[in-house]
């Protein structure tokens, strides 16, 4: 499944069509970033080394991207920690 399990569960639980979810969308290649822009959304960040983009998307937009063959994964955008909390 392209949508990470905890995000999929959150999408099912919250059916507010206007709610936006902070996500990272990974693509097969950099050209996939255009898919986010075609939804009328400007990514908050584009990661060139890993062919991914961060964006705030509605559940419908996430589901539309998940159906695209160029998309490999969609996961929650969460703070990363290299060495754990201090």
VOGUKOL-465581 format. One record per residue (C-alpha): residue in three letters; x, y, z. Coordinates in steps of 0.02 Angstrom, whole numbers. Example, Ala and Ser with C-alpha at 12.3 -4.5 7.8 and 13.67 -1.06 7.14 Angstrom:
<sites>
['Ala'; [615; -225; 390]];
['Ser'; [684; -53; 357]];
</sites>
This chain:
<sites>
['Unk'; [0; 0; 0]];
['Unk'; [68; 171; -46]];
['Unk'; [-11; 264; 100]];
['Unk'; [82; 227; 263]];
['Unk'; [-29; 130; 385]];
['Unk'; [-46; 262; 523]];
['Unk'; [-88; 396; 395]];
['Unk'; [-217; 283; 311]];
['Unk'; [-297; 254; 480]];
['Unk'; [-301; 441; 515]];
['Unk'; [-381; 474; 345]];
['Unk'; [-518; 346; 382]];
['Unk'; [-551; 419; 555]];
['Unk'; [-561; 603; 503]];
['Unk'; [-679; 633; 357]];
['Unk'; [-670; 824; 365]];
['Unk'; [-647; 859; 179]];
['Unk'; [-560; 1025; 213]];
['Unk'; [-430; 957; 336]];
['Unk'; [-253; 957; 271]];
['Unk'; [-122; 830; 319]];
['Unk'; [65; 866; 318]];
['Unk'; [141; 728; 213]];
['Unk'; [295; 677; 117]];
['Unk'; [261; 604; -54]];
['Unk'; [397; 497; -133]];
['Unk'; [407; 471; -321]];
['Unk'; [495; 355; -441]];
['Unk'; [590; 508; -507]];
['Unk'; [594; 697; -490]];
['Unk'; [464; 722; -626]];
['Unk'; [334; 660; -502]];
['Unk'; [338; 825; -407]];
['Unk'; [234; 898; -548]];
['Unk'; [89; 786; -490]];
['Unk'; [75; 884; -328]];
['Unk'; [75; 1049; -423]];
['Unk'; [-61; 984; -541]];
['Unk'; [-172; 967; -388]];
['Unk'; [-151; 1155; -362]];
['Unk'; [-33; 1132; -215]];
['Unk'; [141; 1206; -202]];
['Unk'; [255; 1089; -104]];
['Unk'; [324; 1158; 59]];
['Unk'; [489; 1072; 17]];
['Unk'; [561; 972; -129]];
['Unk'; [696; 843; -92]];
['Unk'; [799; 815; -248]];
['Unk'; [913; 678; -180]];
['Unk'; [768; 563; -136]];
['Unk'; [636; 614; -266]];
['Unk'; [509; 672; -139]];
['Unk'; [409; 825; -89]];
['Unk'; [327; 885; 71]];
['Unk'; [155; 962; 57]];
['Unk'; [-7; 993; 151]];
['Unk'; [-143; 893; 64]];
['Unk'; [-325; 847; 92]];
['Unk'; [-378; 665; 103]];
['Unk'; [-446; 673; -75]];
['Unk'; [-280; 741; -140]];
['Unk'; [-184; 605; -48]];
['Unk'; [-297; 471; -122]];
['Unk'; [-276; 546; -297]];
['Unk'; [-87; 542; -280]];
['Unk'; [-90; 363; -213]];
['Unk'; [-176; 310; -374]];
['Unk'; [-36; 383; -482]];
['Unk'; [93; 255; -542]];
['Unk'; [235; 383; -517]];
['Unk'; [202; 390; -329]];
['Unk'; [292; 260; -222]];
['Unk'; [242; 310; -44]];
['Unk'; [145; 440; 54]];
['Unk'; [188; 459; 238]];
['Unk'; [159; 585; 378]];
['Unk'; [284; 728; 381]];
['Unk'; [357; 716; 555]];
['Unk'; [512; 790; 636]];
['Unk'; [665; 681; 608]];
['Unk'; [794; 649; 742]];
['Unk'; [964; 581; 698]];
['Unk'; [1018; 539; 876]];
['Unk'; [857; 534; 976]];
['Unk'; [782; 664; 1090]];
['Unk'; [897; 757; 1208]];
</sites>
